[in-house]
Amino acid sequence: MMRAMLAVLALTGLVATAHAEVQTKYNFTGTLFTPDKPKPAAQPKPRRGQTIIQPANTTPDVMASQVSSYRGMEVVPYSRALKPGTIVINTAERRLYHVLSDGMAERYGVGVGREGFTWKGTQRISRKTEWPGWTPPARMIEREKAKGHILPAYMPGGPNNPLGARAMYLGGSLFRIHGTNQPASIGTAASSGCIRMLNEEVTALYEKVKVGTLVIVE
């Protein structure tokens, strides 16, 4: 069991467990792209900027020496005519916008789906969970087993869980906006379809967002 747990913590690319393999099972509005045969993910280029101080919820392979260009949430002008409270995720920018009143929005850095695991569409937040547990989908377990990685059938919520401190579920799918135990992945395309945020930022957003909130992924 301990060996399986250590194997999980060594997996950098598996933090976002919700993925596009559920596309035929759930009623999505928008376009989902098949993840069955994704191309090998390109290695991210080193990013320079603010040094990340390793928090308690970081897995051992994320070291304090890693750096990120993301410097935290900003309140910025936002001209789109959307109801305050709406969430817009711009996957090209790798930014999440939480629409405020008076033409402003909170802008957060996020991690998005890697090549082969991207999707676009609209959903509403259907559920909110603090320190969510993780149940890897069967196809993910099989895919990683072929690589020599053994995933657990279930991992309870906690500091080492890939879903981080909070999760906001999107419709009836397995996709979520959630925290991460890999903070250096923010601003990259590294997930299996979920939207990752820093734990402290997803916790703050979680308190502001209600079940039923519209989420636009583009």
C-alpha positions in Angstrom: 0.0 0.0 0.0 2.8 2.4 0.9 4.6 1.6 -2.4 1.4 2.5 -4.3 1.0 5.8 -2.4 4.6 6.7 -3.1 4.1 5.9 -6.8 1.2 8.3 -6.8 3.2 11.1 -5.3 5.8 10.7 -8.0 3.4 11.3 -10.8 3.7 14.9 -12.1 1.2 14.7 -14.9 -1.7 13.0 -13.1 -2.8 15.7 -10.7 -6.0 16.4 -12.5 -7.9 13.2 -12.4 -11.1 14.4 -14.1 -10.6 14.0 -17.8 -12.2 14.0 -21.2 -12.7 10.2 -21.2 -16.2 10.8 -19.8 -17.3 12.8 -22.8 -19.8 10.2 -24.1 -21.3 9.5 -20.7 -22.3 13.0 -19.7 -24.4 15.7 -21.2 -21.9 18.4 -22.0 -22.6 21.7 -23.8 -19.7 22.4 -26.1 -16.9 20.4 -27.7 -14.9 17.7 -26.0 -11.9 16.3 -27.8 -11.1 12.6 -27.6 -8.2 11.8 -25.2 -7.8 8.2 -26.3 -4.5 8.7 -28.1 -3.0 12.0 -26.9 0.3 13.1 -28.3 3.3 13.0 -25.9 3.2 16.2 -23.8 5.9 18.6 -24.6 8.3 19.3 -21.7 7.6 22.8 -20.3 10.3 25.4 -20.7 11.8 26.6 -17.5 9.9 29.7 -16.3 11.6 32.4 -14.3 9.9 34.7 -11.8 8.7 34.5 -8.3 10.2 31.7 -6.2 7.7 29.2 -4.8 8.2 28.5 -1.1 7.4 24.8 -0.7 4.1 24.5 1.4 3.1 21.5 3.5 0.7 20.3 0.8 3.4 19.9 -1.9 4.6 16.4 -3.0 8.3 15.7 -2.5 9.2 16.2 -6.2 8.1 19.8 -6.1 11.1 21.6 -4.6 11.4 25.1 -3.2 14.0 25.9 -5.9 11.3 25.8 -8.6 10.2 29.1 -10.0 7.0 30.3 -11.6 6.1 33.4 -13.6 2.7 33.5 -11.9 2.5 36.2 -9.2 -1.0 35.8 -7.9 -4.5 36.9 -8.4 -5.1 40.4 -9.9 -8.3 42.5 -10.2 -8.4 43.6 -13.9 -10.7 45.5 -16.2 -13.1 43.1 -18.0 -15.4 44.3 -20.7 -17.5 41.3 -21.5 -21.2 41.6 -20.6 -21.5 38.7 -18.3 -23.4 38.4 -15.0 -21.3 39.1 -11.9 -20.2 35.8 -10.4 -19.7 34.1 -13.8 -16.4 32.1 -14.2 -14.6 32.3 -17.6 -11.6 30.0 -18.2 -9.4 31.1 -21.1 -7.3 28.0 -21.8 -5.0 29.7 -24.2 -4.1 32.4 -21.6 -4.2 29.8 -18.8 -6.2 32.2 -16.8 -9.5 32.0 -14.9 -11.7 35.1 -14.7 -14.2 35.6 -11.9 -16.5 38.3 -13.1 -17.2 41.2 -10.7 -19.5 44.2 -11.1 -18.5 47.5 -12.6 -16.5 46.0 -15.5 -13.9 44.3 -13.4 -12.8 40.7 -12.8 -10.5 38.7 -10.6 -7.9 37.0 -12.7 -6.2 33.8 -11.5 -3.5 31.7 -13.0 -4.5 28.1 -13.7 -3.3 24.8 -15.0 -5.3 23.4 -17.9 -5.6 20.2 -19.9 -2.5 19.0 -21.8 -2.7 18.1 -25.5 -5.3 15.4 -26.1 -7.2 16.2 -22.9 -8.6 19.6 -23.8 -12.2 20.6 -23.9 -14.4 23.7 -24.4 -18.0 24.4 -23.4 -20.2 25.6 -20.7 -21.3 24.0 -17.4 -22.5 25.0 -14.0 -21.0 24.2 -10.7 -23.0 21.3 -9.4 -21.1 20.5 -6.1 -18.5 21.9 -3.8 -16.2 19.8 -1.7 -13.5 20.6 0.9 -10.4 18.4 0.8 -11.9 16.1 -1.8 -11.0 12.4 -2.2 -9.6 11.1 -5.4 -10.9 8.0 -7.3 -8.7 7.5 -10.4 -10.9 6.5 -13.5 -10.4 2.9 -14.6 -8.9 3.9 -17.9 -6.3 6.1 -16.2 -5.4 3.3 -13.9 -4.9 1.0 -16.9 -2.9 3.7 -18.8 -0.6 4.3 -16.0 -0.1 0.6 -15.2 1.2 0.2 -18.7 3.8 2.8 -17.8 4.8 1.0 -14.6 2.8 3.4 -12.3 0.4 1.8 -9.9 -2.4 4.1 -8.8 -4.6 3.4 -5.8 -8.3 2.7 -6.3 -9.0 5.6 -3.9 -7.0 8.3 -2.1 -8.7 10.2 0.8 -8.5 13.9 0.9 -5.5 15.5 2.5 -2.3 17.5 1.9 -0.9 15.0 -0.5 -4.1 14.4 -2.5 -3.7 15.6 -6.2 -7.1 17.5 -5.9 -5.8 19.8 -3.3 -7.8 21.8 -0.7 -11.0 22.4 -2.6 -13.0 21.1 -5.6 -15.9 22.6 -7.5 -17.5 20.0 -9.8 -18.6 21.0 -13.3 -22.1 19.6 -14.1 -22.4 15.8 -14.1 -18.9 15.3 -15.4 -15.7 14.4 -13.6 -14.2 17.7 -14.5 -13.4 20.1 -11.6 -11.9 23.4 -10.7 -9.6 22.2 -7.9 -6.5 22.8 -5.9 -3.2 21.1 -6.5 -0.2 19.6 -4.7 1.9 20.7 -7.7 2.0 24.5 -7.5 4.7 24.8 -10.1 2.2 23.4 -12.7 0.1 26.6 -12.5 0.3 28.4 -15.9 1.0 25.1 -17.8 -1.0 22.6 -19.8 -0.4 19.5 -17.7 -3.7 18.2 -16.4 -6.1 15.5 -17.7 -8.8 18.1 -18.3 -9.4 19.7 -14.9 -8.6 23.3 -14.0 -6.0 23.6 -11.3 -5.5 26.5 -9.0 -3.1 27.2 -6.1 -4.6 25.9 -2.9 -4.8 29.2 -1.2 -6.5 30.8 -4.3 -9.0 28.0 -4.9 -9.9 28.2 -1.2 -10.6 31.9 -1.6 -12.6 31.5 -4.8 -14.6 28.6 -3.3 -16.0 30.9 -0.6 -17.2 33.3 -3.2 -18.8 30.9 -5.7 -22.2 29.3 -5.3 -23.6 26.0 -6.6 -25.2 26.9 -10.0 -22.6 29.4 -11.0 -22.0 29.4 -14.8 -18.6 28.3 -15.9 -17.5 29.0 -19.5 -14.4 27.2 -20.8 -13.0 28.5 -24.0 
